[in-house]
Amino acid sequence: MKNIPHAIQYQGSKRNLASEILRYVPEKVSRFIEPFSGSAAMCVAAAARNNANSYLINDLNQPLVELLRLIIDRPTDIAVFYELLWNEQHDNSIEHYYRVREDFNQTRDPRLFLYLLARCVKGSVRYNAEGLFNQSPDKRRYGTRPETMRRNIFGVSALLKGKADFSSRDFREILLEAERTDVVYMDPPYQGVCGDRDSRYFSGISHGEFVEALHELDSRGIAYLVSYDGRRGGQTFGEPMPDSLGLTCVELAAGRSTQATLLGRNEMTYESLYLSRSLMERMERKVGGCGLQDAQQYVLLERVARYG
Ligand SMILES: C[S@@+](CC[C@H](N)C(=O)[O-])C[C@H]1O[C@@H](n2cnc3c(N)ncnc32)[C@H](O)[C@@H]1O
């Protein structure tokens, strides 16, 4: 899947892994639900494959969801606004960034957020204890050029306009709305950083609460996928998922870390993707029928080999 548009720079975006992850999503689902959507890279990639009839974009970070709503429903307005703001920066780009950041922290205007994300260090959001956005500007770049941004905004809008719903609620409320014909993809905030609050994202969640929510989904027969822990070289990060959930784990190669490359080490990073029991059952029902992808067949064969 080449040339999938993306308008929002967001650290931790699944943009580069999206096509790998979607290999494990059944072909035609009613609704593709992303409770931790971030930049909504997965919904965009799923829409490019026409994977679902509709898409639910949810993230606790309200300005981010409002920004996605604007991109999808009002592409001209947001593209024009971005261009005007971007062109303002040239007299003193750094000072301009800090002024926009202050305005954003007072107003939460999602249009300002698009510029800050394009202009800040590595598209990585950072919040202080009061919930104010406090990331610094990238001093070597001016942020995505308006022509490129416009192309991406219109690309994302063309894929999702009329098919997406938006909300900004806690993930547990969203899970309550999932139905058996839907598929839920979850990429929660990284764990193990410092308690439950991770300054990289708007809020952290506890491992225990998350696992409990997955048990609840299982009890209702909802199919889901989770990106969670991973490993680099021999070192693992994140708490593993408990066996009681009966998940099938697939490791996805996520590339070489910049740090390892700098140190001349040849270490790959792998991310775990967990597939729920109901998702596996849906795949099993398809065996012999059409529409099962190679990756799905492979994971089923592996499972049979392991558990009989
Ligand atoms: C790892 S990021 C998701 C990145 C996303 N997959 C992408 O491709 O851009 C996790 C997201 O979860 C959101 N979040 C944190 N706590 C949440 C909660 N309790 N309910 C819903 N979203 C939450 C954060 O704001 C953050 O955007």
The ligand as a Gaussian input file, in Angstrom:
#p B3LYP/6-31G(d) Opt

LIG

0 1
 C        0.263000       5.392000      20.891000
 S       -0.868000       6.701000      20.600000
 C       -1.807000       6.138000      19.213000
 C       -1.095000       6.397000      17.895000
 C       -1.931000       5.975000      16.698000
 N       -1.994000       4.546000      16.534000
 C       -1.428000       6.600000      15.400000
 O       -1.250000       5.873000      14.409000
 O       -1.206000       7.809000      15.365000
 C       -2.002000       6.545000      21.934000
 C       -3.145000       7.550000      21.950000
 O       -4.045000       7.221000      23.022000
 C       -4.647000       8.441000      23.490000
 N       -5.204000       8.151000      24.845000
 C       -4.547000       8.117000      26.022000
 N       -5.370000       7.725000      27.013000
 C       -6.582000       7.491000      26.445000
 C       -7.839000       7.048000      26.956000
 N       -8.020000       6.774000      28.248000
 N       -8.881000       6.893000      26.086000
 C       -8.719000       7.199000      24.756000
 N       -7.537000       7.637000      24.225000
 C       -6.491000       7.773000      25.051000
 C       -3.496000       9.445000      23.439000
 O       -3.985000      10.767000      23.351000
 C       -2.730000       9.001000      22.176000
 O       -3.091000       9.767000      21.052000

